Amino acid sequence: MGDIDNGYTGIIQTPDTEMLIEHVRFLAQVSETAAIRLVDEFYVKSKTLEQMPERCSWLSGYSIPEKKYRKLIFEGNYMLVFQVVDDMVYVDAVVDCRSEFQWLLQNVP
């Protein structure tokens, strides 16, 4: 993700890339087409965060700092967890919402 007119810069961190790769690898065992679609949709949705990331709703949970993380659902069952700090958008996690993700609600930095 890069700079655009509104000044937001997106950053996808290495652990998040690894999370996405794990999801794609698992999905590819069932359907290569679905895995490719997941990667394509991730790219499209993550790019949209460069344009008005505040449009996404807050991620809430008992251990999540209030109004720190936002979420963006993509490809139906996946969620980008991110935060906006000044003019930077940091993607902190890529989660498959069909699986148990209570670990996320307890361990997001």
N, C-alpha and C positions, 0 to 999 in steps of 0.2 A: 504494500500500500504506500502511496506517496503523497506529496503535497498537491492540494487543489486550491481553487479560488478562495474557499472559506478558511483556509489556513490550518485545517486538521491534518495531522500526519498519523498514519496507523502503524502500529508495531505488533507483529505476531511473534511471540517469544518462542524459543526452541522447544520447551516442554509442550507447548500447545501444538506445534507442528508434529511432535511425536504422538500426541493424543490423536490428532487427525489421521496420521499414518496407521495407527493401531485400528481405528474404526474402518478405514479404507481396506486394510489388509483382511480384516474379519469379513467385511461385506463382500469382498472380491471372491471369497470362497463360495459364496452363494450366487452372486451375480456380478460379473465384471462390468456390465453396463451400469448397474446401480452404483458400483464403486466409482466409476468415472463421473457419473452424474453427481455424486456426493462431492467430489473434488471440485467440479465445475461450479456447483451451487455455493460451496464454501468460498471460492474465489469471488463470485459475484456478490454475495452477501457481505463479505468482509470489506470489499471495496466500497459498499454503500455506507460504511461507518465513517468514511471520509467526508460524507455529506450529512450533516445533522445527526450525529450519533445520539443526541439527547431525545430523539423521537422514540427510542426503545425504552421499555419499561424497566423499573428497578428490580433487581434480584433481591428477594427478601428471605430471611431465615433467622432463627433465634440467635445464631452465632455470627451473622453477617453484619458488618457495620452498616448502619442505616444510610441509604443514599450514597453508597460507594461504588457498587457494581451494577451494571446493566446487563440485560440479556437480549439476545436476538435468536429466534428460532429459525432454522433453515432446513430444507429438505425434509420437512415434516416432523422428524424425531430428534433432530440435533440442535444443540444450543451453544451459541458463542457467549461466553461470559467475559465482559470487558469493563474497563473503567476509562473515564475521560479525565485527564489531568492537564489543565491549561489547554494547549492546542494539540495534545497528543492523545491518541486512542490506543490503549494497551489491551490486547486480547489475552486474557489470563487462563482460559480453559475452553476446551471443545468437549462437550458432553453428549452422550447418547441418552436422551430422556427416557428411553424404554428400560434402561438399567437402573439399578439403585445408585443414586448419587448423593447420599447423605454425607459421604466423605467430603464432597465438595463444600457442602454447607458448613462443615466444621473446619476445613483446612484452607479456605481461600485466604491468601496473605492479606 
